[in-house]
């Protein structure tokens, strides 16, 4: 059974589910920073996914990056799977803008986290409802 890593649970807000992945929002209002987590047990590396799941992860990551680039007017999209701190396989999809607080450096550990307000999260959900397909199921957490 799929279980989200406790660190991801603590640091993110659940947005919903694609066919394969749970979509999370990193609770840092300085960047539109999303995380895709394949809903598979005990997977820490891309190559541990089946070929079909690898293709699905790529489709979901690409679709999400393209959607976020347009929706949030990104100058650059950062897409990466690192896993040095959280071993559960997850893909970061981060909207970067030339005017963000860390540009052009990485976002990790650059500035103290600024949590989203309930209104900010609601606004992001509203934006995403307009652009995500019927294949996406929103969670209301």
DRENPA-3360 file (N, C-alpha, C; in nm, 2 decimals, always signed):
BEGIN
1 = XXXXXXXX = +0.08/-0.12/+0.00/+0.00/+0.00/+0.00/+0.09/+0.12/+0.00 ~ +0.05/+0.22/-0.08/+0.13/+0.35/-0.09/+0.11/+0.43/+0.03 ~ +0.22/+0.48/+0.08/+0.23/+0.57/+0.20/+0.32/+0.69/+0.16 ~ +0.28/+0.81/+0.19/+0.37/+0.92/+0.16/+0.47/+0.94/+0.27 ~ +0.60/+0.96/+0.23/+0.70/+0.98/+0.33/+0.66/+1.09/+0.43 ~ +0.69/+1.07/+0.56/+0.66/+1.17/+0.66/+0.71/+1.31/+0.64 ~ +0.83/+1.32/+0.58/+0.89/+1.45/+0.56/+0.81/+1.52/+0.45 ~ +0.77/+1.45/+0.34/+0.68/+1.51/+0.24/+0.55/+1.55/+0.30;
9 = XXXXXXXX = +0.49/+1.47/+0.39/+0.36/+1.50/+0.45/+0.37/+1.63/+0.53 ~ +0.49/+1.65/+0.60/+0.51/+1.76/+0.68/+0.53/+1.89/+0.60 ~ +0.60/+1.88/+0.49/+0.64/+2.00/+0.41/+0.55/+2.04/+0.30 ~ +0.45/+1.96/+0.27/+0.37/+1.98/+0.15/+0.22/+1.99/+0.18 ~ +0.14/+2.03/+0.08/+0.00/+2.03/+0.08/-0.05/+1.94/-0.03 ~ -0.14/+1.85/-0.01/-0.19/+1.76/-0.11/-0.29/+1.84/-0.20 ~ -0.26/+1.83/-0.33/-0.35/+1.89/-0.43/-0.44/+1.79/-0.50 ~ -0.39/+1.67/-0.53/-0.47/+1.57/-0.59/-0.39/+1.46/-0.65;
17 = XXXXXXXX = -0.45/+1.38/-0.75/-0.39/+1.27/-0.81/-0.40/+1.26/-0.96 ~ -0.29/+1.24/-1.02/-0.29/+1.20/-1.16/-0.31/+1.05/-1.17 ~ -0.30/+0.99/-1.28/-0.32/+0.84/-1.30/-0.21/+0.77/-1.21 ~ -0.09/+0.81/-1.21/+0.02/+0.75/-1.14/+0.06/+0.82/-1.01 ~ +0.07/+0.95/-1.02/+0.13/+1.03/-0.91/+0.03/+1.11/-0.83 ~ +0.07/+1.13/-0.70/+0.01/+1.22/-0.62/+0.08/+1.36/-0.64 ~ +0.00/+1.46/-0.66/+0.05/+1.60/-0.68/+0.05/+1.67/-0.54 ~ +0.16/+1.72/-0.51/+0.18/+1.80/-0.38/+0.23/+1.94/-0.41;
25 = XXXXXXXX = +0.20/+2.03/-0.33/+0.25/+2.17/-0.33/+0.34/+2.19/-0.21 ~ +0.47/+2.22/-0.24/+0.56/+2.25/-0.13/+0.51/+2.38/-0.06 ~ +0.50/+2.37/+0.07/+0.44/+2.48/+0.15/+0.54/+2.59/+0.17 ~ +0.58/+2.65/+0.05/+0.67/+2.77/+0.05/+0.62/+2.86/-0.06 ~ +0.56/+2.97/-0.01/+0.49/+3.06/-0.10/+0.59/+3.15/-0.19 ~ +0.72/+3.13/-0.17/+0.82/+3.20/-0.25/+0.83/+3.15/-0.39 ~ +0.78/+3.03/-0.42/+0.79/+2.97/-0.55/+0.67/+2.88/-0.57 ~ +0.61/+2.87/-0.69/+0.52/+2.77/-0.72/+0.60/+2.64/-0.74;
33 = XXXXXXXX = +0.60/+2.56/-0.64/+0.69/+2.44/-0.63/+0.61/+2.32/-0.60 ~ +0.60/+2.23/-0.70/+0.51/+2.12/-0.70/+0.60/+1.99/-0.69 ~ +0.54/+1.88/-0.64/+0.61/+1.76/-0.63/+0.52/+1.65/-0.68 ~ +0.57/+1.56/-0.77/+0.49/+1.44/-0.81/+0.55/+1.32/-0.74 ~ +0.47/+1.24/-0.68/+0.51/+1.12/-0.61/+0.44/+1.00/-0.67 ~ +0.51/+0.91/-0.74/+0.44/+0.79/-0.79/+0.38/+0.71/-0.67 ~ +0.25/+0.67/-0.69/+0.18/+0.60/-0.58/+0.22/+0.45/-0.59 ~ +0.34/+0.42/-0.56/+0.39/+0.29/-0.56/+0.47/+0.26/-0.43;
41 = XXXXXXXX = +0.47/+0.14/-0.38/+0.53/+0.11/-0.26/+0.68/+0.09/-0.28 ~ +0.76/+0.15/-0.18/+0.90/+0.12/-0.16/+0.98/+0.14/-0.29 ~ +0.96/+0.26/-0.36/+1.03/+0.29/-0.48/+1.11/+0.42/-0.45 ~ +1.24/+0.41/-0.47/+1.33/+0.52/-0.44/+1.40/+0.57/-0.57 ~ +1.40/+0.48/-0.67/+1.47/+0.52/-0.80/+1.38/+0.50/-0.92 ~ +1.41/+0.58/-1.02/+1.33/+0.58/-1.14/+1.33/+0.44/-1.20 ~ +1.44/+0.37/-1.20/+1.45/+0.24/-1.27/+1.38/+0.13/-1.19 ~ +1.33/+0.16/-1.07/+1.25/+0.06/-1.00/+1.11/+0.06/-1.04;
49 = XXXXXXXX = +1.07/+0.16/-1.12/+0.93/+0.16/-1.17/+0.93/+0.07/-1.29 ~ +0.81/+0.01/-1.32/+0.79/-0.07/-1.44/+0.81/+0.03/-1.56 ~ +0.83/-0.03/-1.68/+0.85/+0.05/-1.80/+0.73/+0.14/-1.82 ~ +0.61/+0.08/-1.80/+0.48/+0.16/-1.82/+0.48/+0.27/-1.72 ~ +0.51/+0.25/-1.59/+0.51/+0.36/-1.49/+0.62/+0.46/-1.52 ~ +0.73/+0.42/-1.57/+0.83/+0.52/-1.61/+0.78/+0.62/-1.72 ~ +0.71/+0.56/-1.82/+0.66/+0.64/-1.93/+0.54/+0.73/-1.87 ~ +0.46/+0.68/-1.78/+0.35/+0.76/-1.72/+0.41/+0.87/-1.64;
57 = XXXXXXXX = +0.51/+0.85/-1.56/+0.58/+0.95/-1.48/+0.63/+1.06/-1.57 ~ +0.69/+1.02/-1.68/+0.74/+1.12/-1.78/+0.63/+1.20/-1.84 ~ +0.52/+1.14/-1.88/+0.40/+1.21/-1.93/+0.35/+1.31/-1.83 ~ +0.33/+1.26/-1.71/+0.27/+1.35/-1.60/+0.37/+1.46/-1.57 ~ +0.50/+1.44/-1.56/+0.60/+1.54/-1.54/+0.60/+1.65/-1.65 ~ +0.60/+1.60/-1.77/+0.60/+1.69/-1.89/+0.47/+1.77/-1.89 ~ +0.36/+1.71/-1.88/+0.23/+1.78/-1.88/+0.23/+1.88/-1.77 ~ +0.27/+1.84/-1.65/+0.26/+1.94/-1.54/+0.36/+2.06/-1.56;
65 = XXXXXXXX = +0.48/+2.03/-1.61/+0.57/+2.14/-1.63/+0.52/+2.24/-1.74 ~ +0.47/+2.18/-1.84/+0.41/+2.27/-1.95/+0.29/+2.35/-1.90 ~ +0.21/+2.29/-1.82/+0.09/+2.35/-1.77/+0.13/+2.46/-1.67 ~ +0.22/+2.43/-1.58/+0.27/+2.53/-1.48/+0.34/+2.65/-1.55 ~ +0.42/+2.62/-1.65/+0.50/+2.73/-1.72/+0.40/+2.83/-1.78 ~ +0.29/+2.78/-1.84/+0.19/+2.87/-1.90/+0.11/+2.94/-1.79 ~ +0.07/+2.86/-1.69/-0.02/+2.91/-1.58/+0.05/+3.02/-1.49 ~ +0.17/+3.00/-1.46/+0.24/+3.08/-1.37/+0.35/+3.17/-1.44;
73 = XXXXXXXX = +0.35/+3.17/-1.57/+0.44/+3.26/-1.65/+0.58/+3.24/-1.61 ~ +0.63/+3.12/-1.61/+0.77/+3.09/-1.57/+0.87/+3.14/-1.68 ~ +0.98/+3.18/-1.63/+1.10/+3.21/-1.72/+1.17/+3.07/-1.74 ~ +1.17/+2.98/-1.64/+1.24/+2.86/-1.65/+1.16/+2.76/-1.56 ~ +1.16/+2.63/-1.61/+1.10/+2.53/-1.53/+1.21/+2.44/-1.48 ~ +1.22/+2.41/-1.35/+1.32/+2.32/-1.29/+1.25/+2.19/-1.26 ~ +1.29/+2.08/-1.33/+1.23/+1.95/-1.31/+1.34/+1.86/-1.27 ~ +1.33/+1.79/-1.15/+1.44/+1.71/-1.10/+1.39/+1.60/-1.00;
81 = XXXXXXXX = +1.46/+1.49/-1.00/+1.44/+1.39/-0.90/+1.57/+1.37/-0.83 ~ +1.58/+1.41/-0.71/+1.71/+1.40/-0.63/+1.71/+1.29/-0.53 ~ +1.63/+1.31/-0.42/+1.61/+1.21/-0.32/+1.72/+1.19/-0.22 ~ +1.80/+1.29/-0.21/+1.91/+1.28/-0.11/+1.86/+1.29/+0.03 ~ +1.75/+1.37/+0.06/+1.70/+1.38/+0.19/+1.58/+1.29/+0.21 ~ +1.49/+1.29/+0.11/+1.37/+1.20/+0.11/+1.40/+1.09/+0.01 ~ +1.41/+0.97/+0.05/+1.44/+0.86/-0.04/+1.33/+0.82/-0.13 ~ +1.20/+0.84/-0.09/+1.09/+0.80/-0.17/+1.10/+0.88/-0.30;
89 = XXXXXXXX = +1.08/+0.80/-0.41/+1.09/+0.86/-0.54/+0.99/+0.98/-0.55 ~ +1.04/+1.09/-0.59/+0.95/+1.21/-0.61/+1.02/+1.30/-0.71 ~ +0.94/+1.37/-0.79/+0.99/+1.46/-0.89/+0.95/+1.61/-0.86 ~ +1.05/+1.69/-0.84/+1.02/+1.83/-0.82/+0.99/+1.90/-0.95 ~ +0.89/+1.98/-0.96/+0.85/+2.06/-1.07/+0.83/+2.21/-1.02 ~ +0.94/+2.29/-1.05/+0.94/+2.42/-0.98/+0.94/+2.53/-1.09 ~ +0.84/+2.62/-1.07/+0.83/+2.74/-1.15/+0.94/+2.84/-1.11 ~ +1.03/+2.88/-1.20/+1.13/+2.98/-1.17/+1.10/+3.10/-1.25;
97 = XXXXXXXX = +1.12/+3.22/-1.18/+1.11/+3.35/-1.25/+1.24/+3.43/-1.22 ~ +1.27/+3.51/-1.31/+1.39/+3.59/-1.29/+1.38/+3.68/-1.16 ~ +1.26/+3.71/-1.12/+1.24/+3.80/-1.00/+1.22/+3.72/-0.87 ~ +1.23/+3.58/-0.88/+1.21/+3.51/-0.75/+1.33/+3.53/-0.66 ~ +1.32/+3.51/-0.53/+1.42/+3.54/-0.43/+1.55/+3.47/-0.44 ~ +1.55/+3.36/-0.52/+1.67/+3.28/-0.53/+1.73/+3.28/-0.67 ~ +1.67/+3.34/-0.76/+1.72/+3.34/-0.90/+1.86/+3.39/-0.91 ~ +1.95/+3.33/-0.98/+1.93/+3.21/-1.06/+1.98/+3.08/-0.98;
105 = XXXXXXXX = +2.00/+3.10/-0.85/+2.05/+2.99/-0.77/+1.94/+2.88/-0.74 ~ +1.98/+2.77/-0.70/+1.88/+2.67/-0.66/+1.79/+2.72/-0.55 ~ +1.67/+2.66/-0.53/+1.57/+2.71/-0.43/+1.60/+2.64/-0.30 ~ +1.67/+2.53/-0.29/+1.69/+2.45/-0.17/+1.77/+2.53/-0.07 ~ +1.71/+2.55/+0.05/+1.78/+2.61/+0.16/+1.84/+2.75/+0.14 ~ +1.78/+2.82/+0.05/+1.83/+2.95/+0.02/+1.77/+3.06/+0.12 ~ +1.65/+3.04/+0.15/+1.58/+3.14/+0.23/+1.48/+3.06/+0.32 ~ +1.45/+3.12/+0.44/+1.35/+3.06/+0.53/+1.22/+3.04/+0.45;
113 = XXXXXXXX = +1.15/+2.93/+0.48/+1.02/+2.90/+0.42/+0.92/+3.00/+0.46 ~ +0.84/+3.04/+0.37/+0.72/+3.13/+0.39/+0.60/+3.05/+0.36 ~ +0.53/+3.00/+0.46/+0.41/+2.91/+0.43/+0.30/+2.99/+0.36 ~ +0.22/+2.91/+0.28/+0.11/+2.97/+0.21/+0.00/+3.00/+0.31 ~ -0.08/+3.10/+0.28/-0.20/+3.13/+0.36/-0.31/+3.04/+0.29 ~ -0.42/+3.02/+0.36/-0.53/+2.95/+0.31/-0.58/+3.01/+0.18 ~ -0.59/+3.14/+0.17/-0.63/+3.21/+0.05/-0.54/+3.19/-0.07 ~ -0.41/+3.19/-0.04/-0.31/+3.16/-0.15/-0.33/+3.02/-0.20;
121 = XXXXXXXX = -0.35/+2.92/-0.12/-0.37/+2.78/-0.16/-0.50/+2.77/-0.24 ~ -0.60/+2.84/-0.19/-0.73/+2.84/-0.27/-0.71/+2.90/-0.41 ~ -0.63/+3.00/-0.42/-0.61/+3.07/-0.55/-0.53/+2.97/-0.64 ~ -0.43/+2.90/-0.59/-0.36/+2.81/-0.67/-0.45/+2.69/-0.72 ~ -0.53/+2.64/-0.63/-0.63/+2.54/-0.66/-0.72/+2.59/-0.77 ~ -0.77/+2.71/-0.76/-0.86/+2.76/-0.86/-0.79/+2.77/-1.00 ~ -0.66/+2.82/-1.00/-0.59/+2.83/-1.13/-0.57/+2.69/-1.19 ~ -0.54/+2.59/-1.10/-0.52/+2.45/-1.15/-0.64/+2.39/-1.20;
129 = XXXXXXXX = -0.76/+2.42/-1.14/-0.89/+2.36/-1.18/-0.92/+2.41/-1.33 ~ -0.87/+2.52/-1.37/-0.90/+2.57/-1.50/-0.81/+2.50/-1.61 ~ -0.70/+2.44/-1.57/-0.60/+2.39/-1.67/-0.58/+2.24/-1.66 ~ -0.61/+2.18/-1.55/-0.58/+2.03/-1.54/-0.69/+1.95/-1.60 ~ -0.66/+1.84/-1.66/-0.75/+1.76/-1.74/-0.85/+1.68/-1.65 ~ -0.95/+1.62/-1.71/-1.04/+1.54/-1.64/-0.97/+1.41/-1.58 ~ -0.85/+1.38/-1.63/-0.77/+1.27/-1.57/-0.72/+1.30/-1.43 ~ -0.73/+1.42/-1.39/-0.68/+1.47/-1.26/-0.79/+1.47/-1.16;
137 = XXXXX = -0.77/+1.42/-1.04/-0.87/+1.42/-0.93/-0.82/+1.51/-0.82 ~ -0.89/+1.62/-0.78/-0.84/+1.71/-0.68/-0.88/+1.65/-0.54 ~ -0.79/+1.67/-0.44/-0.82/+1.64/-0.30/-0.85/+1.77/-0.23 ~ -0.94/+1.77/-0.14/-0.98/+1.89/-0.07/-0.93/+1.88/+0.07 ~ -0.79/+1.89/+0.09/-0.74/+1.88/+0.22/-0.70/+2.02/+0.27;
% end
